[in-house]
Amino acid sequence: MRLRVEFTTEPFDLDEAPPHALVAREVISSADLDAVDVGPFGNTAEGGADQVLGAVEALLRQALASGATRVSLQVNVIEGDR
């Protein structure tokens, strides 16, 4: 099964990316995922279920430890891959 994760971390800082946002992006960028897209207002990545779920766990733990007060995420099964 393939999954897509979309996430944001808060609090936002429009002048400079806060540490929790940088950590979250690094976790996703260094995970064994494909179709990674990181941006200032949202981030997405796709991959196998085990890889996405492992990356989400690391993302939550490390972003919260780095000062995130909120992590919003959505995980979807990629259509046709159930």
DOLUMLUM-930992 format. One record per atom (N, C-alpha, C): residue in three letters; atom name; x, y, z. Coordinates in steps of 0.05 Angstrom, whole numbers, plus 32768, in hexadecimal, padded with zeros to 4 digits. Layout:
// DOLUMLUM-930992
REC  code  site    px    py    pz
REC   ALA    CA     X     Y     Z
...
This chain:
// DOLUMLUM-930992
REC  code  site    px    py    pz
REC   MET     N  8011  7FE8  8000
REC   MET    CA  8000  8000  8000
REC   MET     C  8012  8019  8000
REC   ARG     N  800A  802C  7FF0
REC   ARG    CA  8018  8046  7FEF
REC   ARG     C  8007  805B  7FFD
REC   LEU     N  8015  806D  800B
REC   LEU    CA  8008  8082  801A
REC   LEU     C  8014  809D  8012
REC   ARG     N  8003  80B2  8016
REC   ARG    CA  800C  80CE  8014
REC   ARG     C  8008  80DB  802E
REC   VAL     N  801C  80E9  8038
REC   VAL    CA  8019  80F9  8051
REC   VAL     C  801C  8116  804A
REC   GLU     N  800B  8126  8056
REC   GLU    CA  800C  8143  8053
REC   GLU     C  800E  814E  8070
REC   PHE     N  8020  8161  8075
REC   PHE    CA  8022  816A  8091
REC   PHE     C  802C  8187  8092
REC   THR     N  8025  8194  80A8
REC   THR    CA  8030  81AE  80B0
REC   THR     C  8037  81AD  80CD
REC   THR     N  8049  81BE  80D5
REC   THR    CA  8050  81C1  80F2
REC   THR     C  804B  81DE  80FA
REC   GLU     N  8045  81E2  8113
REC   GLU    CA  8041  81FD  811E
REC   GLU     C  8050  8200  8137
REC   PRO     N  8057  8218  8140
REC   PRO    CA  804E  8232  8135
REC   PRO     C  805D  8239  811C
REC   PHE     N  8050  824A  810C
REC   PHE    CA  805B  8254  80F3
REC   PHE     C  806D  826C  80F9
REC   ASP     N  8080  8270  80E8
REC   ASP    CA  8091  8288  80E8
REC   ASP     C  8096  828F  80CA
REC   LEU     N  808A  82A4  80C1
REC   LEU    CA  808C  82AB  80A4
REC   LEU     C  80A8  82B6  809D
REC   ASP     N  80B7  82BF  80B1
REC   ASP    CA  80D1  82CB  80AB
REC   ASP     C  80E7  82B6  80A9
REC   GLU     N  80E6  82A1  80BA
REC   GLU    CA  80FA  828D  80BB
REC   GLU     C  80EE  8272  80C4
REC   ALA     N  80F5  825D  80B6
REC   ALA    CA  80EA  8242  80BE
REC   ALA     C  80F4  823B  80DA
REC   PRO     N  80E1  8235  80EC
REC   PRO    CA  80E8  822E  8107
REC   PRO     C  80F6  8212  8108
REC   PRO     N  8104  820D  811E
REC   PRO    CA  8112  81F3  8120
REC   PRO     C  8100  81DB  811C
REC   HIS     N  80E8  81DB  8127
REC   HIS    CA  80D7  81C3  8123
REC   HIS     C  80D0  81BE  8106
REC   ALA     N  80CD  81D4  80F7
REC   ALA    CA  80C6  81D1  80DA
REC   ALA     C  80DE  81C5  80CB
REC   LEU     N  80F6  81CF  80D2
REC   LEU    CA  810E  81C4  80C5
REC   LEU     C  8113  81A7  80CB
REC   VAL     N  810E  819F  80E4
REC   VAL    CA  8111  8183  80ED
REC   VAL     C  80FD  8172  80DE
REC   ALA     N  80E4  817B  80DD
REC   ALA    CA  80CF  816B  80CF
REC   ALA     C  80D6  8167  80B2
REC   ARG     N  80DF  817C  80A5
REC   ARG    CA  80E6  817A  8089
REC   ARG     C  80FE  8167  8085
REC   GLU     N  8111  8168  8097
REC   GLU    CA  8128  8156  8095
REC   GLU     C  8120  8139  8099
REC   VAL     N  810E  8134  80AC
REC   VAL    CA  8105  8119  80B0
REC   VAL     C  80F8  810E  8097
REC   ILE     N  80E7  811D  808B
REC   ILE    CA  80D9  8114  8072
REC   ILE     C  80EC  8112  805B
REC   SER     N  80FE  8125  8058
REC   SER    CA  8110  8125  8041
REC   SER     C  8124  810E  8043
REC   SER     N  812C  8106  805B
REC   SER    CA  813F  80F1  805E
REC   SER     C  8133  80D5  8060
REC   ALA     N  8118  80D4  8062
REC   ALA    CA  810B  80B9  8064
REC   ALA     C  810B  80AD  8048
REC   ASP     N  8106  8093  8047
REC   ASP    CA  8106  8084  802E
REC   ASP     C  80EA  8088  8021
REC   LEU     N  80E5  80A1  8019
REC   LEU    CA  80CB  80A8  800C
REC   LEU     C  80D1  80B3  7FF1
REC   ASP     N  80BC  80B4  7FE0
REC   ASP    CA  80BF  80C2  7FC6
REC   ASP     C  80A9  80D7  7FC4
REC   ALA     N  80AB  80E7  7FAF
REC   ALA    CA  8099  80FD  7FAA
REC   ALA     C  8097  8110  7FC2
REC   VAL     N  80AE  8116  7FCE
REC   VAL    CA  80AF  8128  7FE5
REC   VAL     C  80AE  8145  7FDB
REC   ASP     N  809C  8155  7FE7
REC   ASP    CA  8099  8171  7FE0
REC   ASP     C  8097  8181  7FFA
REC   VAL     N  80AB  8191  8000
REC   VAL    CA  80AB  81A1  8018
REC   VAL     C  80A7  81BE  8011
REC   GLY     N  8097  81CC  8020
REC   GLY    CA  8092  81E8  801B
REC   GLY     C  808C  81F7  8034
REC   PRO     N  8089  8212  8032
REC   PRO    CA  8085  8222  804A
REC   PRO     C  806A  821E  8058
REC   PHE     N  8055  8214  8049
REC   PHE    CA  803B  8211  8056
REC   PHE     C  8031  81F5  8056
REC   GLY     N  8040  81E2  804C
REC   GLY    CA  8037  81C7  804C
REC   GLY     C  804C  81B5  803F
REC   ASN     N  804B  819C  8046
REC   ASN    CA  805F  8189  803C
REC   ASN     C  8050  816F  8035
REC   THR     N  8059  8161  8021
REC   THR    CA  804D  8148  8019
REC   THR     C  8063  8134  8012
REC   ALA     N  805D  811B  8015
REC   ALA    CA  806F  8105  800D
REC   ALA     C  805E  80EC  8009
REC   GLU     N  8069  80DB  7FF8
REC   GLU    CA  805C  80C2  7FF1
REC   GLU     C  8070  80AB  7FF5
REC   GLY     N  8065  8093  7FFA
REC   GLY    CA  8076  807C  7FFC
REC   GLY     C  8066  8064  8005
REC   GLY     N  8075  804F  8009
REC   GLY    CA  8068  8037  8014
REC   GLY     C  805E  803C  8030
REC   ALA     N  804A  802C  8038
REC   ALA    CA  803D  8030  8052
REC   ALA     C  8050  802F  8069
REC   ASP     N  8062  801C  806A
REC   ASP    CA  8075  801A  8080
REC   ASP     C  8088  8032  8081
REC   GLN     N  8091  803B  806A
REC   GLN    CA  80A3  8052  8069
REC   GLN     C  8095  806B  8072
REC   VAL     N  807C  8070  8068
REC   VAL    CA  806D  8088  806F
REC   VAL     C  8067  8088  808D
REC   LEU     N  805D  8072  8097
REC   LEU    CA  8055  8071  80B3
REC   LEU     C  806E  8074  80C5
REC   GLY     N  8084  8068  80BE
REC   GLY    CA  809D  806C  80CD
REC   GLY     C  80A6  8089  80CD
REC   ALA     N  80A4  8096  80B6
REC   ALA    CA  80AC  80B2  80B3
REC   ALA     C  8099  80C4  80C4
REC   VAL     N  807F  80BD  80C4
REC   VAL    CA  806B  80CD  80D3
REC   VAL     C  8072  80CB  80F1
REC   GLU     N  8078  80B3  80FB
REC   GLU    CA  807F  80B0  8117
REC   GLU     C  8098  80C2  811E
REC   ALA     N  80AD  80C0  810D
REC   ALA    CA  80C5  80D0  8112
REC   ALA     C  80BF  80ED  8110
REC   LEU     N  80AF  80F5  80FD
REC   LEU    CA  80A7  8111  80F9
REC   LEU     C  8099  811C  8113
REC   LEU     N  8086  810D  811D
REC   LEU    CA  8077  8116  8135
REC   LEU     C  808A  8118  814D
REC   ARG     N  809A  8104  8151
REC   ARG    CA  80AC  8104  8169
REC   ARG     C  80C0  811B  8167
REC   GLN     N  80CD  811E  8150
REC   GLN    CA  80E2  8131  814E
REC   GLN     C  80D8  814E  814B
REC   ALA     N  80C2  8152  813D
REC   ALA    CA  80B7  816E  813B
REC   ALA     C  80AE  8177  8156
REC   LEU     N  80A0  8166  8165
REC   LEU    CA  8096  816E  8180
REC   LEU     C  80AE  8173  8193
REC   ALA     N  80C2  8163  8191
REC   ALA    CA  80DA  8166  81A2
REC   ALA     C  80E9  8180  819A
REC   SER     N  80E5  818A  8182
REC   SER    CA  80F3  81A2  8178
REC   SER     C  80E2  81BB  817B
REC   GLY     N  80CC  81BA  8189
REC   GLY    CA  80BD  81D2  818F
REC   GLY     C  80A2  81D5  8181
REC   ALA     N  809A  81C2  8170
REC   ALA    CA  8080  81C4  8163
REC   ALA     C  806A  81C2  8179
REC   THR     N  8056  81D3  8176
REC   THR    CA  803F  81D3  8189
REC   THR     C  8027  81C5  817C
REC   ARG     N  8029  81C1  8162
REC   ARG    CA  8014  81B3  8154
REC   ARG     C  801F  81A8  813A
REC   VAL     N  8017  818F  8134
REC   VAL    CA  801E  8183  811B
REC   VAL     C  8004  8179  810F
REC   SER     N  7FFD  8184  80F7
REC   SER    CA  7FE5  817C  80E9
REC   SER     C  7FED  816A  80D2
REC   LEU     N  7FE0  8152  80D1
REC   LEU    CA  7FE8  8141  80BB
REC   LEU     C  7FD0  8131  80B1
REC   GLN     N  7FD3  8129  8098
REC   GLN    CA  7FBE  8119  808B
REC   GLN     C  7FCD  8102  807D
REC   VAL     N  7FC3  80EA  8080
REC   VAL    CA  7FCF  80D3  8072
REC   VAL     C  7FB9  80C7  8061
REC   ASN     N  7FBF  80C4  8047
REC   ASN    CA  7FAB  80B8  8034
REC   ASN     C  7FB7  80A0  8026
REC   VAL     N  7FA6  808C  8021
REC   VAL    CA  7FAE  8077  800F
REC   VAL     C  7FAD  8082  7FF3
REC   ILE     N  7FC2  807D  7FE3
REC   ILE    CA  7FC2  8087  7FC8
REC   ILE     C  7FAF  8076  7FB8
REC   GLU     N  7F9C  8084  7FAA
REC   GLU    CA  7F87  8077  7F9B
REC   GLU     C  7F91  8060  7F89
REC   GLY     N  7F83  804A  7F89
REC   GLY    CA  7F8A  8034  7F79
REC   GLY     C  7F9F  8022  7F86
REC   ASP     N  7FA7  8028  7F9E
REC   ASP    CA  7FBD  8019  7FAB
REC   ASP     C  7FB4  800F  7FC6
REC   ARG     N  7F9C  8005  7FC8
REC   ARG    CA  7F91  7FFB  7FE1
REC   ARG     C  7F97  7FDE  7FE6
